[in-house]
Amino acid sequence: MQPPRILGILVFVAGIVLLIFGVAEMDSFSSQVSNFFTGSPTDRAVWLTIGGVVCIFAGGTSAMLLGRSVVR
């Protein structure tokens, strides 16, 4: 495997982990209390979820596009 593809896969996996942590944080007690009083979850939950989605997109894209070999 080529290094850019490996790096893309690692970023993709990190994004999945961040997304799992973000969803778990949205279900936490502090996030539910914040959601009750302010109408939105905690900033940490939002940023973990957004970071996970961005890493999944960036890692998947780089693994697919940068890992291709040019045939001549």
C-alpha positions in Angstrom: 0.0 0.0 0.0 1.1 3.5 -0.7 1.7 5.9 2.2 -1.0 8.4 1.2 -3.6 5.7 1.1 -2.5 4.4 4.6 -2.7 8.0 6.0 -6.1 8.4 4.5 -7.3 5.2 6.0 -5.9 6.2 9.4 -7.7 9.6 9.2 -10.9 7.8 8.2 -10.7 5.5 11.2 -9.9 8.4 13.5 -13.1 10.1 12.1 -15.2 7.1 13.0 -13.8 7.1 16.5 -14.5 10.9 16.9 -18.0 10.4 15.6 -18.7 7.6 18.1 -17.4 9.8 20.9 -19.5 12.7 19.7 -22.7 10.6 19.6 -21.9 9.2 23.1 -21.2 12.8 24.4 -24.6 13.9 23.0 -26.3 11.2 25.1 -24.3 12.2 28.3 -26.0 13.8 31.3 -24.3 17.1 30.9 -25.3 17.4 27.3 -28.9 16.5 28.2 -29.0 19.2 30.9 -27.5 21.7 28.4 -30.1 20.7 25.8 -32.9 21.1 28.4 -31.9 24.7 29.3 -30.4 26.0 26.1 -32.0 23.9 23.4 -28.6 22.7 22.1 -26.1 20.0 23.2 -22.7 20.9 24.7 -20.0 22.5 22.5 -17.8 19.4 23.1 -20.5 17.1 21.6 -21.0 19.3 18.6 -17.3 19.6 17.9 -16.6 15.9 18.3 -19.4 15.1 15.9 -18.3 17.7 13.3 -14.7 16.7 13.6 -15.6 13.1 13.0 -17.7 13.8 9.9 -14.9 16.0 8.5 -12.2 13.4 9.2 -14.4 10.6 7.6 -14.9 12.7 4.5 -11.2 13.8 4.3 -9.8 10.4 5.0 -12.1 8.6 2.6 -11.4 11.0 -0.2 -7.7 10.9 0.3 -7.6 7.1 0.5 -9.5 6.8 -2.7 -7.9 9.6 -4.8 -4.3 9.8 -3.5 -3.9 6.1 -3.4 -4.5 5.6 -7.1 -1.6 4.7 -9.2 -1.2 6.3 -12.6 -0.9 3.8 -15.4 1.2 4.9 -18.4 
